[in-house]
Amino acid sequence: MSVQEPVTSLVPKDEDIGQEVQRIETIQFVTFYFGEHFFGLPIEEVIEINRMLDITPVPLAPDYVAGVVNLRGQILTAINLATRIGLSTKEKKEANKFNNLIMGHREEPISLLVEQIGDVMAVPKDHIEPPPALIDGLDVKYVRHVCKLPEKLLIILDSEALQKPKQNRLQRETTEKESV
C-alpha cells in the first residue's frame, strides 16, 4: 500500500473561516520547442500529438508546406513551423524527423511540424501578456500572447494565423483594389 501525498484544497478549513480563499484562474497550454524558442498553444486547440509521420511532398506548394500526412485515412497539410513563422534555423532537418502536433478544427486539422514536444503547462491568466512588437527571429503576426516564465519566454501562437494561407502578391493587390 502506498502513502498518498496530501491534496491542497481551495476549500477553507475550519481554522481558515473568515479568511478569503484565493482562486487562481489558469489556462492550459501544450508546449513545444523549435530551436531555442519555447512555444505553446491552448490545449483546446490541439487535437493530438504524433511522433514522426511519413510526409509526402506536394509540388508547387508554398515554402512553409512540408507536404501532406495520412492520419488514419485523413489527409492533413503538414506545415513546417519554422518556415511558417519566419524562424531562422541553423540546420535543416528532414521533414520526417519532426514531431506532428495536430491542431485546428476537427473538420480540417493541420499538422504542425515541431522539433520537440514539451509538457502541458497551466499558466495563471494574469501572467499572460500581449506580445512585444519584436521577438528575435520570428514574425510576430503569428504570436497571440507571451508569458514570462522564470527561465524562459513562452510564446503563445495564434492558431488562426498559422492556418490562414499566405497571400501572394497578386492576391494582396486584388484585395487592396477591392477595399478602395
C-alpha positions in Angstrom: 0.0 0.0 0.0 1.4 3.4 -1.0 1.1 6.5 1.0 -0.5 9.4 -0.9 0.6 12.9 -0.6 -1.9 15.4 0.9 -4.1 17.2 -1.7 -4.1 21.0 -1.4 -7.6 22.3 -1.5 -9.1 25.7 -2.2 -11.9 25.0 0.3 -11.2 26.7 3.6 -10.7 24.6 6.7 -12.5 25.3 10.0 -9.5 27.3 11.2 -9.5 29.4 7.9 -13.1 30.6 8.3 -13.1 34.3 7.9 -10.1 34.3 5.6 -10.6 34.8 1.9 -9.8 31.9 -0.4 -8.0 32.9 -3.5 -8.7 31.1 -6.7 -6.2 31.4 -9.5 -7.6 31.1 -13.0 -5.2 29.3 -15.3 -5.1 28.4 -18.9 -3.5 25.1 -20.1 -1.1 25.1 -23.0 0.5 22.3 -24.9 4.2 23.3 -25.2 6.8 22.5 -27.7 10.2 23.7 -28.9 11.7 24.8 -32.1 15.4 25.7 -31.8 15.9 27.8 -28.7 12.3 29.1 -28.8 9.6 27.7 -26.4 6.0 27.8 -27.8 2.6 27.0 -26.7 -0.9 26.5 -28.0 -4.1 26.4 -25.8 -4.9 22.8 -25.1 -8.4 23.1 -26.6 -6.8 23.9 -30.0 -4.6 20.8 -30.0 -6.3 17.5 -31.2 -3.4 15.1 -30.7 0.4 14.7 -30.9 2.1 12.1 -33.1 5.8 11.3 -33.4 7.3 11.3 -36.8 4.8 10.6 -39.5 5.6 10.0 -43.2 5.3 13.2 -45.1 4.6 13.2 -48.8 5.9 16.3 -50.6 3.4 18.4 -52.6 4.8 20.0 -55.8 4.2 23.8 -56.2 3.1 24.2 -52.5 4.1 27.3 -50.6 7.5 27.0 -49.0 6.1 26.5 -45.4 4.1 23.5 -46.5 6.3 20.4 -46.0 3.7 18.1 -47.6 0.8 16.1 -46.5 0.4 13.3 -43.9 -2.0 10.5 -43.7 -3.6 10.3 -40.3 -5.8 7.2 -40.1 -7.1 7.9 -43.6 -7.5 11.6 -43.2 -5.1 13.7 -45.3 -3.6 16.7 -43.4 -1.4 19.5 -44.6 1.9 19.4 -42.8 3.2 22.9 -42.0 6.8 23.5 -41.0 6.5 25.8 -38.0 10.0 27.4 -38.5 9.4 28.3 -42.1 5.8 29.5 -41.5 6.7 32.0 -38.8 10.0 33.1 -40.3 12.1 31.4 -37.7 15.7 31.2 -38.8 17.2 27.7 -38.2 20.8 26.8 -38.0 20.5 23.4 -39.6 18.0 21.9 -42.0 16.2 18.8 -40.7 14.4 16.2 -42.8 10.6 16.8 -42.7 10.1 13.2 -41.5 12.3 13.8 -38.4 9.8 16.3 -36.8 7.0 15.7 -34.3 3.5 16.3 -35.6 1.2 18.5 -33.4 -2.3 18.0 -34.9 -4.2 21.2 -34.4 -7.1 23.3 -35.6 -10.7 22.4 -36.3 -11.6 18.7 -36.3 -13.2 19.1 -39.8 -10.0 20.3 -41.3 -7.0 19.9 -39.0 -3.4 20.6 -39.9 -0.1 19.0 -38.8 2.3 21.5 -37.3 5.9 20.2 -37.5 7.9 20.9 -34.4 11.3 19.8 -33.1 10.4 18.7 -29.6 7.2 18.3 -27.6 7.2 19.8 -24.1 4.5 19.3 -21.5 1.0 20.5 -20.8 1.5 23.7 -18.7 -1.0 25.6 -16.6 -0.3 29.3 -16.7 -2.1 31.9 -14.5 -4.2 34.1 -16.7 -2.8 37.3 -15.1 0.7 36.2 -16.3 -0.3 36.3 -20.0 0.7 39.5 -21.8 0.3 40.9 -25.3 3.3 40.2 -27.5 6.1 42.7 -27.8 6.5 44.5 -31.2 9.6 42.4 -32.0 10.6 38.9 -31.0 14.1 38.0 -32.2 14.0 35.7 -35.2 10.3 35.3 -35.9 7.3 37.1 -37.4 5.1 38.4 -34.5 1.9 38.3 -36.6 1.8 34.6 -35.6 2.1 35.4 -31.9 -1.1 35.9 -29.9 0.4 36.3 -26.4 3.6 35.7 -24.4 4.2 34.6 -20.8 7.4 35.4 -18.9 8.4 32.3 -17.1 11.3 32.1 -14.5 13.8 30.7 -17.1 12.3 31.5 -20.5 9.6 33.1 -22.5 6.6 31.1 -23.5 5.4 32.3 -27.0 1.7 31.6 -27.4 1.0 31.2 -31.0 -2.1 32.3 -32.9 -3.5 29.2 -34.4 -5.9 31.1 -36.7 -2.9 33.0 -38.2 -1.0 29.7 -38.6 -3.8 28.1 -40.6 -4.6 31.0 -42.9 -2.9 30.6 -46.3 -0.3 33.3 -47.1 -1.5 35.7 -49.8 0.7 36.1 -52.8 1.4 39.5 -54.3 -1.4 39.2 -56.8 -4.0 38.3 -54.1 -2.8 41.2 -51.9 -3.1 43.7 -54.8 -6.6 42.4 -55.7 -7.7 42.7 -52.0 -6.3 46.2 -51.8 -8.1 47.3 -55.0 -11.4 45.8 -53.7 -11.1 47.8 -50.4 -10.6 51.1 -52.2 
